[in-house]
Amino acid sequence: MLDEEAWVAVQKLLNDTLKQILKLNAEAGRRLAKSKGESISASVSMLGYEVPDSAAKKLPKRKAKTKAKGKAKSKSKAKGRAQAKAKRK
């Protein structure tokens, strides 16, 4: 649940993030054109929309993640990405 102030902040954050992603894409395109380097196919998805109150009440309650679990998952994901990157080389 968000209040109006948080909703506006989330929308601004998503918009700013989209602009930055598009900027990075353009920069990468220029670098790739110059260097003929290897590209990485990628897709980024972002959604931000209001949910009707009736639907929101039906959503399952989320449990808060503990910091230890979050850090362990992050390290595991980072390790997996590093291994995948090494395989591509």
Helices and strands as residue ranges (DSSP letters): H 4-35, H 53-56, H 67-88
